[in-house]
Amino acid sequence: MNKKDIRKIKNKELAKIISTVHQQNSVPSDLTVYELVKYGRMPYKKAFEGFNDEDEEIIHWAIKSTGMEKFLDKEVMCLSGGERQRAFIAMALAQKTDILVLDEPTTYLDIYHQIQVLDIVKKLNKDNKTTVLMVLHDINQALQYSDNIIIMNEGKIIAQGRSEEVINCNIIKRVYGVNGIIKTDEDIKRSYFIPVESVCNM
């Protein structure tokens, strides 16, 4: 990381460089959205140090960026799956890092909230120049939202590069055990994968 061994960077300093949103998150039952997002500022605080005007400005920016303004005082555990995921993304944004890592951010979400979360992440990448690393299992989401893709199988990198160059039927068959076809929608200039059949004896 910036020519430094990441294992030698102290956790508090690393939290100023990389923010993460895990696949599953748990919080105290009475914690509100506002209180959760405030945790994103902790890497910048000394013991017992309070929050200043700059912290508050960043907290409210993170909440606004994820569309969570009306949930400020709502308990996190009372939110829907999509709302909760956005709250944790807001906390990650409050860290003001250059890199955002998301582990399967759309797991357990219905299709509406999947697209909502991915659109927010894409906008953050475009507007704030945030580098986004996402773990995705949905091929079409990867094609739609990724500029570059790394395909892994059994812990090894199989292919990497521009999404339209990396995703092909042979790779998908090798990794997922599925035959299919890739088509391009000429109206939106976007490719998508259609599975046809599973492959026996993988």
N, C-alpha and C positions, 0 to 999 in steps of 0.2 A: 504494500500500500504506500504510494508515493516513495518508492524505493526503500521502504522499511519493512522488516519482517513483522507481519501482522500479529504474530504470537508474542512479540515483545512490546506491543503498544498497550498501555494501561487501559482498562475497561472504560474508565471515564473519558479518556481522550478519544478512544475508538468510537464512543457514542456520539462524539461531535463530528464524526466522519461518515459513519454508517448508521442508519436507522432501520429497524426490522419490524415487520408485521407477521406474526406466526399464524399457522393454520388454525390453531385453537388457542383461545385466550381466556383466562379467568381472572376475575377481579372481586374484591369484597362486594357483597350484595347491595350495600348502600352507597357505593361510589357513583357520583354523578359524572356525566360527560365532561363537564367543565373541569372537575377534579382530575379525571383521567388524563385529559389533554395537558394539564399543568405538569404532569410527570415528565412530559417531553422536555421540560426546561431544566430538569434536575442535573444533567451533566455539567451545566454551567454554574451551579450553585455550590457554595461552601456549606459546611454543616451549620444548620440553624439560620442560614441566610434567607431573607424573604424575597418576594418577587417584586421587581421594579416595573416601571412603565414600559420599558422595552419588552420585558417578558410578557406583560399583558397584551401588548400590541401583537406580538408573535402568536400568542395563544388564540387570540380572536381571529387573526389571519388564517391560522390552521383550521379553525372551526368553520369559518366562512368558505374556505377553499373546498371543503368536503360537504358543504350544504347542511351542516349540523346546527345552525343557529337556533332553531326552535326546540332543540333537545338539550340545551345547556344544563338545565336543572333536573333532567330526567336521569334516573338510575340506569347505568349501563346494562345491567342484567335484565332490565325490563324492555330493552329495545329488540326490534326484529333482527334477524341474522344480518341483513344488509346494512341496517343502521349501525349495528354493533361493529361491523367491519369498517365502516366509514369512521367511526369514533376512534378506532385503533390507528387508522391511517392518519387521522388528525393528530393524534399523539406523536406519531412518527414524524409528521411534518413540523411539529413544534420543536423538534430537535435541531431543525435548520441544518441538515446534513446535505452533502453533495450526492450521496448515494442512498437509495431506498431499496430495500430487499423485501420481497413479499413471497411467502411460502404458500402456494396454492390459495390465492386470495378469494377465489370464487367457489371453493368447496362448500357444500351444503346450502348454497344460495339458489333461488329460483332464477330463471333466465333474465327477468327484468333487473334484479339486483346484481346479477353477474355483469351485465352490460353497464349498469350504473357505476359500479366499482371500477371496472376497466376504463370507462370513459374518464373518470376522475383521475386515475393514474396517468392516462395518456395526456391529459391536459396539464398535469403537473410537469411531466417530461417536456412538453412543448413550451409552456409559459415560463417555467422556472429553471429550465435546463438541468433538471434533476436526472441523474443516471438511475434508471430503474432496472432492477434484476428481478424477474418473476419466475417462479416454478409453476409451470402449467402442464396439465395432462390433456387438455382439449386442443386438438390440432388446429381447428378453425379459429379458436381464440388466439393461438400463437401466430397464425398467419395474418390475422386482422390487426393485432395490436403490437407486434414485435418488428423492430427494424433488423435485429440480428438474433439468430437462434443457435443455441447449443443443444444438440440432441444427445442424450445419455442413455445407456443401457447397462444395467448391472454395475453401476458406479464408474463406467468408462465413457469417455467422449467418443461418440460415433461420427459426428459431423458438426461443423459450425460454419457460420457465414450469414449472408443476407438471407432473409426468410424465404424469398421466392426461389433462391438458388439451392437451399438446403433441403426443403421439404419436397420429396418426390415419392412416388409409389414404392420404389425399391427399398428406400430407407424405412418407410412406414411398415412395409411387410416384414422387414428384418427386426424392427424394434417392437412393434405392436402385434405382429402375427395376423395382420389383416390385409386382404386384397381390396383395392379400391381404385378410384379415378380422381384426378385433380382437374378441376375446370376453372375457368376465369370468367367472371361476370364483367362483360365489356362496359356496362353502364357505370359501375363503380370502380372498375379496374382493380379487382381484387380476386385472388384465387381462393378456392375452397375445396375441401376433401370430402368425397362421398364414399363411405365404406360399402363394400359389396358382399364380402364373405370372410369368415375367419379361416385361417390356414391351419390344417391339421398337422400334428406331429412337430410342433414348434419346440 
